[in-house]
Amino acid sequence: MNELVNKEYSVIIPAYNEQRTIAHVVEQALKAKHASEVIVVNDGSTDKTEKELLKFGDDHRFKHLLHKKNKGKGAAFRTGLKHAKNEIIVFLDADLMNITPYKIHKIAQPVLDDEVDVARARFRRARGRVTEIAVKPMMRILFPDTYFDQPISGQVCAKKSFLENVNFEERWGVDIGLLLDAIQQGQRIVEVDIGQLEHKANSDEDIADMSEQVLSTMIQRAGLIQHKYKLVVFTLDNTLIKEGSLNWVFNKLGFDKEIAVIQEKFYQNKINFTEYVKAVAKLFEGINMEDIATICNDIMLIKYAQEVIDALRRRKYKVAIISSNFSPLVLPIQTMPLSLSSREAM
């Protein structure tokens, strides 16, 4: 094992009405290897969370910070960071029912060894509805080159120097926002498998609220939104439609061989781009736009494209397409009603 670059780390646990689990999480954090400080930020709890924390008052490694009013998870993170003495920080949720010292240290280890800048817990559980139905489809559309098994995991280890420059969201968007900030700032990120992890169950109302806030954060971080007009613009090729779909359309139109010849001439520099565009455009002469629209109605969409667009529309966003392709192909896709039942790309 590599010699530790950073010898110790601080654990920050934001807590709001977690009287059933908070004591267990703190106990396990205090037992974790190299955890020299455990900070609980009681974010305006109205239950017995405060009472549960009294039992740790004699441990010099334990700090209890109180928000008199509930300010949200992001504010709790910021408060904890201000009082943390170590450069390495581990964030833990307060509702974990089976967290252990081993799992905590496993999250921290890659950052302690300076192998990565950010380590995120990957764990096995029944898939969360928000992750599977909302977050992963949106990640697939907005960030196609990025994949994380648990994009909204709250169990994270990172360096304080990075975290102090993060724009923490106030509530449910905080975890995905932290991930997207890490990606944007070029942090070295790894997911660490810690096995089974059990959270408390959320109500349907909380799940709906969580979904809306997480999606909103992702859209804002993607830089696609013009807040005044609430407009989201997608590229068409390889984003909303499956790769190779346009060649499939050309095949249906009956001039795939002609397209192949034109493309080969272009790739061999026998014609320039202007000549290429004119040659392809000429193939559309005499073809009825309604026939093209009928073919495009069966074009294959990227999986979850429909769900993402529907989610945006429910939140009153306007959705637009931008493409450098030929208008006879783009316009039918732009104007047709999307129906996933017959056109989902698996």
N, C-alpha and C positions, 0 to 999 in steps of 0.2 A: 504493500500500500504506500502511496506517495506520502511524503511528510507534509503535514498540514501547513498551508501558507498562512491561513488565518486560524488561530487557535480556538476562538470562541465565537458564539453568535447569540443574538437576542431573539426571543420569541415574542411576537406581538399578537394578542388575541382580542379582536373587537367583539364585544358581547352586548346583545340587547335581548333581555328577557329569556335567558338561557339557564334558569335555575336548575333544570334537570341534568344538564351535562357539563356546565362550566367547571365544577370542581374536578371532575374526572380529567378534562382536557388540561387543566393547570397541573394536576398531579403528574400526569404523564410527561408534560413539558419540563417540569422540574427534574425529572429523572433522566431526561434525554442527554446523551453524551455530548459534551462540549457546549451545552446550553448554560451560559453563565447568568442569564437574565431572562425573566418571564414577566412581560408587561400585559396586564389586562386593562383595556379601555372600556369601562362600563358606560355604554352610550345611552344614558338616560333610562335604564331599566326600571320598570314599575313592579316587577315581581320580586322574588327573594334572591336574585342574583347577587346583590350586595351582601346579604347575610352569608351566602355560600363562600364568598371570598374572604371572610373574616378569619377562617381557619389557617390561612397562609400568611397572616400578618407577621409571624415571628421569623419567617424565612427571609434572610437579607437579599436573596436573589429575586424576590417577588416585589413587583410594583403594581399598585392599584390606582388607576387614574379615572376620574369621574367626569362625565358630561352631565350636567344637571338636566339638560333636555336632549332628546334624541336628535342627533345631527346626521346620522347615516354612516355607513361603513367607511367611505372615503375620508370623512372627517376624523373618524376613529384611527384610521391608519396614520394620518398626518400627526395627530396628537401623540401616538405611540412612537413615531419616528423622532419627534423632538426630544423625547426622554430616553431614547435608546443609546447606550454607550458603545456598542460594537458596530463595526463596519458591515458585518454579515447579519442579515435580518431574515427570520422565518415568520411568515404570516400563517396563522391557523384559524379556521372557523371555530366558533365556540359550541357548535352543536354536534361535534363528532362523538359518536358513541363507542367506537372501538379503536381510537387512535392509540398508538403505543410509542414508547421512547425510541424503539428501533425504526419505526416508520418516520418519525420526525427527523432523526439523525440521517436517514437515508436520503431525505429531501435535501438536507443541508450539505451532505458530503461533497458533491461535485463542485459547489461554490467554495467551500472551505479549501478544497484542493486547487482552486483557481483553474479548473478544467472548463468551466462555463461561467457566465455572468448571472444567469437566471436558471433555476431548476424548478420545475412544476410537477406536482404529483399527478401521476396517472394511476388510476385505481379501478378495480372491478366492482361493479354494482349494477343493479337494474338501471338501464339507460334513462337518464333524465329526459323528460319531455321537452324541456327548453333546449337542451343540448342537441337532441336528435332532430326535432321538428323545426327549430328556429335558427340556432347558432351555426350548426354545421352546414346546412344549405346556404346560409348567407355567406359563410366563409368561402364556400366553394365558388360562389358567384363573384364576390368582391375581392377575395384574395386567393385566386386559383393556384398559385404556386406555393401556398402555405397550408400545412396540415398539422393539426394537433388533436389527439384523441380526446383530451379533456380541456377544451379552450376556455371554459369558465371555472376551472378549478380554483378554489380559494386557498389551497395549500401550496405556498410559493416561498422559495428562498431567493434572495437577490441582495445586491450590494447597496448599502445606504446611499452612496454617492450617486447611484442611478435613481433610486427611489425618491430622493429629494427633488428630482427634476421631473417627476411624473405628475401629470394632470389627473389626479384621482377624481373619478366620478363620485357623487355623493351616496348613491344607493346600489342597486343591483348591477349597474353597468361597470362597477369598479374593477372586477376581475378581468373581464374581456378588455377593458381599457388599458389595464396594466400590461396585458399580453401584447396588444397592438402597439403601445408605446415602446415596448422592448424591441419589437420587430423593427419599428421605424428608426430607433436609435442604434440599430446594429448590434444589439446585445447577443452574446452567444447563449442560446436557449436549448434546454434539453428537458424531455419528460422522463420522470423517474417512476418506474412501476413499484408501488408500495403495497400491492395486494388488495385485499378487501377493505372497503371504507364505508361506514354507514353514517348518513346524516339523518336528521329528523325529517319527517315528511312535511312538505309544504302544502298549504291549502290551494285550491283551484284559483282563488282570488290572487294569492301571492304569485302563483305560477304565471298567470296572465300579466300581472304587473311586471314581473321579472322579464318575461319575454319582450314586452314593449320597450323596457329600458335598455336591455341588452342590444336589441336590434337598432335602437336609436343611437346608441354609442358606436356601434359598428359602422353605421352609415356616416356619422360625423367623422370618425377616424379615417374612413376611406377617402375622404376629401371629395365625395361625389355631390355633396348637398349645397345648394344655395339657399340659406335659411329663409331669406325673404320670400322666395317663391316655392320652396319645398320641392325641388326638382331633383330627380335622380336619373342620370344618363348612363345607359349601358352601351358598350360596344356590342356589335352583333356577332361577328365571326369568332368562333371558339369561346364565346362567353355565354350567349343565350342559345346558340344552336351548336349541334354536335360537329366536331371537326370532320371535314369531308362532305358535309351536307350539301354544299353548293355544287360540288362535282356530281352528287347524286341528282340534283335538279337538272344540271346540264344533260345528264344521261336520259332523264325523263323527257326532256325537250328534244332529244334526238341528235344533239350535236356534240356529244362527248369526244368523238374522234377528232372533230375539227378543233375543239378546245385543246386537246392534247398536242396537236401539231403546232398551234399558235404558242402554247406554253413552252414547247421544246425550242422553238425559234427564239423566244425571249430569253430562255435560260442559256442558250448558246450565243447570245449577243448578236443574233442575226437581224433582230428588230429592236428598236428602242421602246421605252415604256409607252410613249404616245401612240406608236404604231400598234403596240399590243392592245391597248385600250380600244382603238378604232376597229381593229380586227374582231375583237370579241363583241363589241357593240353592234357590228354589222350583222352578226348572227341572229340578233333579236328582230331584225326587219321582218315584218309580215306576221309575227306571232301575236296572237290575241292576248292582251293582259289578263283576261279572265281565265284563260288556259294556264297561264303562269301562276295565278293566284290559287287555282285548284291544286296544282302540284305542290306549291309551298304550304298548303294547308296540312300536308302530311309530312312536312319536314321534321326531323328529329330534334327535340329540344334537349339541352343539358338537363340532367336530373335535378329536380327541385327548383328549376327556373320559375315554374308556375307559382309555387308556394311563396317564393321570395317576392315576386311581383304582386301577388295577392296581399301579402303582409304589408308591403309598402302602400298599396292603394287604400287598405283599411285605415292606415294612419295618415291618410289625406295627402300622400305624396303624388306628384305627377311623375310618370315614368316615360322616358324617351329613349330612342335608339339612335346611335350614331354609327355610320358604316362608310367605308370607302368603296363598297361594292356597287354593282350596277343597280340603278333605281328599279328596274322591272322585277328584281329579286327582293330588294329591301322593302319596297312599299307594301306588297301583299302581306309580308310578315309583320310590318308595323301596324297595319289596319285590321288584320284578321283577329277574331276572338280566340284567345288561347284556350285550348281544351286538353287537359293532360290525359284524359281517359284513353285517347287513341294515339297520342303523340309523344309520350314520355320516353326519353332516351334512357335505357337501362345500362 
